[in-house]
Amino acid sequence: MTATEFDEAFPGAEFDFWDSHPDYPVEDWQWEVSNDDTRLGYWGWVKSQMDADAESGND
């Protein structure tokens, strides 16, 4: 995800491209990457987690 894509995916965010999302720590993403559970970059993974949570009502 580029910085522009980040801005489009997270409009008005109180964090920036180099931060970690408060609800989705970088360590969780790193764990999924190391277990071959995702090949997404960090912010793409955050967006997919947010979408999955919204679909399941966990937001």
Backbone as numpy.savetxt, mean C-alpha at the origin, in Angstrom:
# Nx Ny Nz CAx CAy CAz Cx Cy Cz
4.85 1.79 -8.64 3.99 2.96 -8.64 4.90 4.19 -8.64
4.63 5.07 -9.54 5.38 6.31 -9.59 4.82 7.31 -8.58
5.54 8.39 -8.37 5.04 9.43 -7.46 3.73 10.02 -7.97
3.58 10.16 -9.27 2.34 10.68 -9.85 1.20 9.71 -9.60
1.44 8.42 -9.82 0.42 7.41 -9.56 0.05 7.39 -8.08
1.05 7.59 -7.22 0.81 7.68 -5.79 -0.15 8.81 -5.49
0.12 9.99 -6.04 -0.73 11.16 -5.81 -2.16 10.92 -6.28
-2.32 10.19 -7.37 -3.65 9.88 -7.89 -4.37 8.84 -7.02
-3.60 7.88 -6.50 -4.20 6.81 -5.69 -4.53 7.26 -4.27
-3.76 8.23 -3.75 -3.92 8.68 -2.37 -4.06 10.20 -2.31
-5.11 10.75 -2.93 -5.26 12.21 -2.93 -5.42 12.76 -1.52
-4.71 13.83 -1.22 -4.82 14.47 0.08 -4.21 13.69 1.22
-3.37 12.72 0.91 -2.76 11.88 1.95 -1.89 12.71 2.88
-1.86 12.30 4.15 -1.02 12.99 5.14 0.36 12.33 5.21
0.69 11.52 4.24 2.00 10.88 4.14 2.43 11.03 2.69
3.72 10.84 2.43 4.16 10.98 1.05 4.77 9.68 0.53
5.23 9.73 -0.68 5.72 8.55 -1.40 6.79 7.79 -0.62
7.61 8.49 0.17 8.72 7.86 0.89 8.35 7.43 2.30
7.14 7.72 2.73 6.68 7.32 4.06 6.13 5.90 4.02
5.69 5.45 5.18 4.99 4.19 5.32 3.55 4.52 5.71
2.60 3.81 5.13 1.20 4.02 5.48 1.00 3.57 6.93
0.29 4.35 7.74 0.12 4.00 9.16 -0.61 2.68 9.40
-1.46 2.26 8.48 -2.22 1.02 8.67 -1.58 -0.20 7.99
-0.60 0.05 7.14 0.03 -1.02 6.37 1.55 -0.85 6.42
2.19 -1.32 7.47 3.63 -1.09 7.65 4.48 -1.75 6.56
5.60 -1.12 6.27 6.53 -1.65 5.28 6.96 -3.07 5.66
7.08 -3.33 6.94 7.51 -4.66 7.39 6.52 -5.75 6.96
5.23 -5.43 6.95 4.22 -6.40 6.50 4.40 -6.70 5.01
4.63 -5.65 4.23 4.87 -5.82 2.80 6.15 -6.62 2.57
7.21 -6.30 3.31 8.47 -7.03 3.15 8.28 -8.51 3.45
7.47 -8.82 4.46 7.20 -10.21 4.82 6.51 -10.92 3.65
5.50 -10.25 3.06 4.79 -10.85 1.93 5.71 -11.05 0.73
6.59 -10.07 0.48 7.55 -10.21 -0.62 8.48 -11.38 -0.36
9.01 -11.48 0.85 9.97 -12.54 1.16 9.33 -13.93 1.11
8.02 -14.00 1.30 7.30 -15.27 1.21 6.71 -15.51 -0.17
7.07 -14.64 -1.12 6.60 -14.73 -2.50 5.08 -14.65 -2.59
4.46 -13.87 -1.67 3.02 -13.67 -1.68 2.60 -12.47 -2.51
3.56 -11.61 -2.86 3.28 -10.46 -3.71 4.52 -10.10 -4.50
4.28 -9.51 -5.64 5.37 -8.97 -6.45 5.13 -7.47 -6.66
4.13 -6.94 -5.99 3.82 -5.52 -6.09 4.86 -4.70 -5.34
5.06 -3.47 -5.80 5.84 -2.52 -5.03 5.05 -2.14 -3.79
5.71 -1.45 -2.85 5.07 -1.15 -1.57 3.74 -0.43 -1.73
3.69 0.70 -2.45 2.45 1.47 -2.52 1.38 0.76 -3.35
1.77 -0.01 -4.34 0.80 -0.83 -5.06 0.18 -1.86 -4.14
1.03 -2.44 -3.27 0.54 -3.40 -2.28 -0.42 -2.73 -1.29
-0.06 -1.52 -0.82 -0.95 -0.79 0.10 -2.31 -0.57 -0.55
-2.30 -0.12 -1.79 -3.56 0.13 -2.50 -4.36 -1.16 -2.62
-3.70 -2.27 -2.92 -4.44 -3.54 -3.04 -4.98 -3.99 -1.69
-4.25 -3.75 -0.61 -4.73 -4.09 0.73 -5.94 -3.23 1.10
-5.88 -1.94 0.77 -7.00 -1.04 1.05 -8.24 -1.46 0.27
-8.05 -1.82 -1.00 -9.18 -2.27 -1.82 -9.78 -3.55 -1.26
-8.92 -4.49 -0.87 -9.40 -5.76 -0.31 -10.14 -5.52 1.00
-9.62 -4.64 1.85 -10.29 -4.33 3.10 -11.64 -3.67 2.87
-11.71 -2.79 1.89 -12.97 -2.11 1.59 -14.01 -3.11 1.09
-13.58 -4.06 0.27 -14.50 -5.07 -0.26 -15.01 -5.99 0.85
-14.15 -6.26 1.84 -14.56 -7.18 2.92 -15.18 -6.44 4.10
-15.22 -5.10 4.02 -15.80 -4.31 5.09 -14.89 -4.10 6.27
-13.58 -4.25 6.08 -12.61 -4.08 7.17 -11.93 -2.72 7.15
-12.55 -1.73 6.52 -11.88 -0.42 6.43 -12.15 0.45 7.58
